[in-house]
Amino acid sequence: MGIAIAKLVEAAAVAALGADRLEKTTQQIETSSNASQARKKVAKAEGIAAPKAEKKSPKSRRKKKRKPSNKWMVPVFGGAGFVLLLLGILSYSGALDGGGGKKEGQAKGGTYVPPDNGSSVTVIEKDPMLSFYNLQDSETNIWVPPVAPAKFKLNLLPPGAGAFLSIRPRDLLSDGIKKGILASLEPSVKDSLDATLKAVGLESSDVQQILIGYYAPVADGGMPQQVYRVELSSAQPLTYLRNVWRNPKTEKVEETEILTSGSNAYLLEKALAEITEVESFCFGPVNLIKEAASMGGGEAPLLAPVEKLWNSSSSNYDLSVIFTPAFLFGDGRAILSRYPPRLESILRRQIGNDTRAVALKMHFEDSWYTELQLVGTSDQEAGRTMASVQQALNGWPGQVESWFVSETPHPYWMGLALRFPQQLRKALQYTRYQIEDGAGVSNMYLPSKFASNLLIASWTGLQDSATIRGQLATGSTPTAQPLTMEEYLARPINVSFDQEPIENALAVIVEEANDRLPEGTPTLGFLLDGDAFEAGGITRNQQLRDFKHENKSVRSALTQIAIMGNTTPGAELSSPDQKLIWVVTDDSGSPGKKRIVLMTKAAATAANIPIPREFLP
């Protein structure tokens, strides 16, 4: 990662807090998320137990219990959760919007000014969050969120989205703290946000919020199609927007009019003849915009687990994402191909099997707030799903320490890397877990400046060159010959699991194969060819059980996957009955790189892909 990492870490160093300094700054948590003195006064006035001001224990003062009618979520540590949130931004930009909360969700009351009768009167300001939550002192309940519930709007969007990503460009790009956090994460973030704004033809100051929906790609394995729902900061004249959109043509879909310009189209909330100014609009591929228009611009139905998370969403967060693992690892898998293989393997193991939907939210002011929500296979499984996540998160600090024992962090982030396990532990100290309405919820508060430190450390740790195997951090980059493909496949690995879907099993093997590669050797991606599986009558969701592979080659492990997943048990590898094979092909999503693909002999032969020697006559 060379000079790029050096600049990245240098940019984050100013805002980053070492774990040894964090203890002094955690008191900032007390002032976040509307935790004001007014709240204590109102709590007392209304008979609510007020939080006790115990200076030496921040965590005992900020926990609140939410009213049963509302739900919220948690943080992400290590790079896994962090990139989930920034999927679209780092890959190909992303966003999401809303603003349509229920009317009863508005803040009630305000400042009461009594009649002036000459007497001295104390004015009590009512905390708006009391309209949504029962504030209680607690060591176990999740924290009260910093923003009020306000489901983001889905009207104008076509049906069938597998993921939603929300961002508030005006707030993120105008606030100094938030811009600093984005700048410290990855130099391309700002460029990606600018590209998103360019796609809709507006400046960041013009856009209050963007909600992006991700849909199945046009071709299998391609990038998902994207549709933007844009909420403007203030109404803009339609004549001005038409000019920005390069004077699109008017086209009628059933009873609804759309504006088309090349392969893209725009859908407005009212008939064009009734509009002089525009407050929100939808933009995307013509075929998808036509689908939305055929529904009259109304809200599209959602999958049940996604709707559960949408019901507890809020358009007021700086960043938020909702997705289904089935989409992320299926139609949307090209998104993950742009990230380190280590990330995809972590995600598959953690949410690939028993999770139907995931939501993640972040807010950076006044404190850094993160919330995670998971919907398991059923409401009854929510506890087990959340417990699994909690166990995994709690194990990360120790895993990072063990990693750094066997491998030396790269000199460009050495100082940050050595503090990384302590940062994770501190974040976990301020994390709480709970079950709400059949979903697992976890959330966290930390000082905003801590976000830069933890997020950049997580993202850097995911990179292939984060560590130097067998080398001391002398400041010099080791030189080594990259492995040939035969040498790569001959490397010994250790993999074992009790039960995994075949695609997850492949991911685990490739992750292990990509681990600790010599400097200069590129990692390999992987893919399960769904079309080949369907044509060959092979179930792509089949479970592989009792897999044990100790100190044997990568190619041996891949062959074992093919044997266990084949439709005819015990078939000779060279016979036609051994339909399932693995192959090495060019990675269409990453020019110059290779990937391992599970497919059938018939599909490989038809595509002129070389078949490994194990499966040849």
PyMOL commands that set and color helices and strands:
alter all, ss='L'
color gray80, all
select helices_A, chain A and resi 2-13+19-31+37-45+58-60+78-92+103-105+128-131+169-174+176-185+188-200+204-206+238-244+272-274+286-294+304-311+325-328+333-336+341-351+379-406+411-429+448-462+485-490+502-514+530-535+554-565+601-606+613-615
alter helices_A, ss='H'
color red, helices_A
select strands_A, chain A and resi 65-66+133-134+163-167+207-215+225-237+249-253+256-261+264-268+277-285+319-323+355-363+367-376+407-409+431-436+439-447+467-469+492-501+525-528+543-553+580-586+594-600
alter strands_A, ss='S'
color yellow, strands_A
deselect
rebuild
show_as cartoon
